[in-house]
Amino acid sequence: MKMVNVKGIENVKMQKNTPANVLKKALSILEAHNAKAVHPTKLNCGYGYKYNINPDWRLLNSDGEFKNWLIVEHLEYNRLVGVKGAHK
């Protein structure tokens, strides 16, 4: 997984292969989050918080302070949060 910074935003990183429509939706979710209009789902495994951008992409926060965000595919998300046996 190769992560790159989003242009103009320092606390958001995305996978290199992120489509433009996913990036646009993720940034709109973050704007709503900063305005306290939406709330993320807390992960049961204790790895942080997430938003579902669409069925294949996630917006993940693992620091708990909502400072750093990752835009990742669902397979990479599974690896980051420790799900085993998904898509062997």
Backbone as CSV, one residue per row, in Angstrom:
resi,resn,N_x,N_y,N_z,CA_x,CA_y,CA_z,C_x,C_y,C_z
1,MET,0.856,-1.172,0.000,0.000,0.000,0.000,0.902,1.234,0.000
2,LYS,0.688,2.080,-0.964,1.448,3.319,-1.044,0.515,4.461,-0.680
3,MET,0.872,5.204,0.370,0.047,6.314,0.842,0.649,7.633,0.369
4,VAL,-0.226,8.542,-0.049,0.198,9.876,-0.470,-0.669,10.906,0.243
5,ASN,-0.147,12.105,0.392,-0.904,13.184,1.016,-1.916,13.748,0.029
6,VAL,-3.035,14.207,0.556,-4.029,14.885,-0.259,-3.558,16.324,-0.435
7,LYS,-3.622,16.820,-1.656,-3.144,18.186,-1.922,-3.968,19.204,-1.149
8,GLY,-3.288,20.058,-0.424,-3.942,21.125,0.316,-4.425,20.740,1.698
9,ILE,-4.366,19.464,2.049,-4.814,19.018,3.370,-3.697,18.179,3.976
10,GLU,-3.204,18.597,5.128,-2.032,17.933,5.689,-2.355,16.717,6.553
11,ASN,-3.571,16.599,7.082,-3.856,15.506,8.007,-4.636,14.364,7.366
12,VAL,-4.723,14.329,6.040,-5.429,13.259,5.340,-4.473,12.601,4.358
13,LYS,-4.358,11.271,4.459,-3.557,10.508,3.504,-4.483,9.541,2.788
14,MET,-4.134,9.224,1.546,-4.956,8.311,0.773,-4.061,7.320,0.048
15,GLN,-4.662,6.201,-0.351,-3.943,5.254,-1.175,-3.697,5.883,-2.532
16,LYS,-2.629,5.466,-3.180,-2.256,6.067,-4.451,-3.304,5.836,-5.535
17,ASN,-4.053,4.741,-5.452,-5.036,4.398,-6.479,-6.453,4.865,-6.133
18,THR,-6.606,5.846,-5.280,-7.925,6.330,-4.879,-8.590,7.085,-6.030
19,PRO,-9.814,6.679,-6.426,-10.514,7.403,-7.495,-10.961,8.793,-7.031
20,ALA,-11.191,9.661,-7.986,-11.559,11.049,-7.679,-12.906,11.140,-6.977
21,ASN,-13.864,10.287,-7.359,-15.184,10.368,-6.717,-15.125,9.934,-5.254
22,VAL,-14.264,8.993,-4.922,-14.103,8.559,-3.527,-13.447,9.667,-2.715
23,LEU,-12.443,10.313,-3.286,-11.770,11.415,-2.594,-12.744,12.561,-2.336
24,LYS,-13.561,12.887,-3.315,-14.523,13.972,-3.161,-15.524,13.674,-2.051
25,LYS,-16.019,12.430,-1.999,-16.979,12.055,-0.963,-16.316,12.028,0.417
26,ALA,-15.073,11.551,0.485,-14.354,11.515,1.765,-14.142,12.917,2.318
27,LEU,-13.798,13.846,1.453,-13.591,15.220,1.910,-14.895,15.867,2.355
28,SER,-16.006,15.525,1.700,-17.295,16.056,2.155,-17.696,15.453,3.499
29,ILE,-17.358,14.180,3.725,-17.626,13.559,5.031,-16.799,14.239,6.114
30,LEU,-15.538,14.546,5.815,-14.685,15.224,6.795,-15.184,16.633,7.106
31,GLU,-15.688,17.332,6.109,-16.266,18.656,6.358,-17.472,18.548,7.282
32,ALA,-18.321,17.553,7.047,-19.485,17.345,7.915,-19.044,16.934,9.318
33,HIS,-17.971,16.149,9.408,-17.445,15.736,10.718,-16.930,16.948,11.486
34,ASN,-16.208,17.825,10.796,-15.680,19.027,11.460,-16.793,19.961,11.907
35,ALA,-17.928,19.926,11.202,-19.086,20.739,11.587,-19.957,20.024,12.620
36,LYS,-19.531,18.833,13.052,-20.240,18.008,14.040,-21.643,17.600,13.566
37,ALA,-21.800,17.426,12.247,-23.081,17.000,11.687,-23.194,15.481,11.614
38,VAL,-22.068,14.778,11.534,-22.057,13.316,11.481,-21.067,12.800,12.514
39,HIS,-21.252,11.552,12.918,-20.384,10.934,13.911,-19.870,9.601,13.380
40,PRO,-18.585,9.290,13.602,-18.024,8.045,13.071,-18.445,6.832,13.892
41,THR,-18.254,5.671,13.292,-18.508,4.404,13.968,-17.265,4.022,14.753
42,LYS,-17.436,3.709,16.032,-16.304,3.264,16.853,-16.070,1.786,16.578
43,LEU,-14.827,1.416,16.352,-14.496,0.038,16.051,-14.438,-0.780,17.334
44,ASN,-15.023,-1.957,17.311,-15.057,-2.821,18.488,-13.675,-3.326,18.882
45,CYS,-12.794,-3.449,17.898,-11.474,-3.994,18.168,-10.539,-2.984,18.829
46,GLY,-10.980,-1.749,18.992,-10.174,-0.751,19.662,-9.168,-0.054,18.779
47,TYR,-9.298,-0.166,17.472,-8.340,0.446,16.557,-8.724,1.850,16.130
48,GLY,-9.813,2.391,16.595,-10.157,3.759,16.256,-11.581,3.913,15.760
49,TYR,-11.758,4.777,14.771,-13.073,5.126,14.246,-13.054,5.050,12.727
50,LYS,-14.246,4.897,12.124,-14.306,4.808,10.673,-15.599,5.398,10.141
51,TYR,-15.535,5.780,8.876,-16.701,6.111,8.073,-16.661,5.206,6.857
52,ASN,-17.811,4.721,6.416,-17.889,3.994,5.165,-18.145,5.000,4.049
53,ILE,-17.203,5.135,3.146,-17.374,6.044,2.014,-18.321,5.396,1.005
54,ASN,-18.044,4.159,0.661,-18.916,3.311,-0.145,-18.577,1.874,0.241
55,PRO,-19.170,0.857,-0.378,-18.867,-0.518,0.070,-17.400,-0.926,-0.046
56,ASP,-16.629,-0.258,-0.889,-15.243,-0.658,-1.094,-14.203,0.238,-0.435
57,TRP,-14.558,1.395,0.054,-13.593,2.352,0.592,-13.999,2.800,1.983
58,ARG,-12.983,3.022,2.841,-13.208,3.451,4.219,-12.374,4.699,4.519
59,LEU,-12.891,5.489,5.435,-12.172,6.635,5.987,-11.858,6.255,7.421
60,LEU,-10.597,6.026,7.737,-10.174,5.436,9.003,-9.381,6.426,9.829
61,ASN,-9.690,6.475,11.124,-8.944,7.269,12.089,-8.484,6.330,13.184
62,SER,-7.178,6.221,13.364,-6.674,5.282,14.369,-6.057,5.968,15.576
63,ASP,-5.967,7.298,15.587,-5.344,7.964,16.728,-6.336,8.319,17.828
64,GLY,-7.646,8.278,17.534,-8.651,8.558,18.547,-8.904,10.031,18.800
65,GLU,-8.070,10.897,18.257,-8.226,12.340,18.462,-8.760,13.038,17.222
66,PHE,-9.050,12.277,16.177,-9.592,12.788,14.916,-8.671,13.794,14.243
67,LYS,-7.365,13.559,14.348,-6.408,14.453,13.701,-5.914,13.885,12.380
68,ASN,-5.623,12.601,12.334,-5.073,11.982,11.128,-6.071,10.988,10.559
69,TRP,-6.331,11.101,9.263,-7.297,10.244,8.590,-6.636,9.527,7.430
70,LEU,-7.080,8.286,7.168,-6.601,7.499,6.041,-7.785,7.127,5.162
71,ILE,-7.622,7.263,3.854,-8.618,6.800,2.897,-8.062,5.515,2.298
72,VAL,-8.678,4.369,2.628,-8.145,3.070,2.215,-9.242,2.183,1.640
73,GLU,-8.817,1.215,0.803,-9.729,0.201,0.292,-10.106,-0.756,1.416
74,HIS,-11.178,-1.508,1.207,-11.649,-2.384,2.273,-10.659,-3.493,2.596
75,LEU,-9.872,-3.971,1.632,-8.893,-5.024,1.922,-7.755,-4.493,2.791
76,GLU,-7.281,-3.305,2.473,-6.227,-2.688,3.290,-6.767,-2.313,4.662
77,TYR,-8.014,-1.892,4.711,-8.672,-1.592,5.991,-8.676,-2.843,6.866
78,ASN,-9.014,-4.002,6.279,-9.019,-5.249,7.040,-7.640,-5.564,7.594
79,ARG,-6.591,-5.318,6.806,-5.229,-5.558,7.295,-4.861,-4.598,8.425
80,LEU,-5.274,-3.342,8.305,-4.909,-2.348,9.311,-5.589,-2.593,10.653
81,VAL,-6.825,-3.092,10.636,-7.533,-3.304,11.896,-7.422,-4.738,12.393
82,GLY,-6.730,-5.589,11.670,-6.435,-6.925,12.176,-7.491,-7.978,11.888
83,VAL,-8.321,-7.797,10.870,-9.289,-8.825,10.508,-8.544,-9.949,9.812
84,LYS,-8.751,-11.182,10.271,-8.047,-12.320,9.681,-9.004,-13.128,8.830
85,GLY,-8.472,-13.695,7.767,-9.244,-14.594,6.929,-10.131,-13.922,5.907
86,ALA,-10.003,-12.632,5.712,-10.822,-11.945,4.738,-10.102,-11.925,3.395
87,HIS,-10.716,-12.466,2.361,-10.177,-12.491,1.001,-8.756,-13.042,0.964
88,LYS,-8.621,-14.321,1.210,-7.293,-14.934,1.249,-6.627,-14.904,-0.099
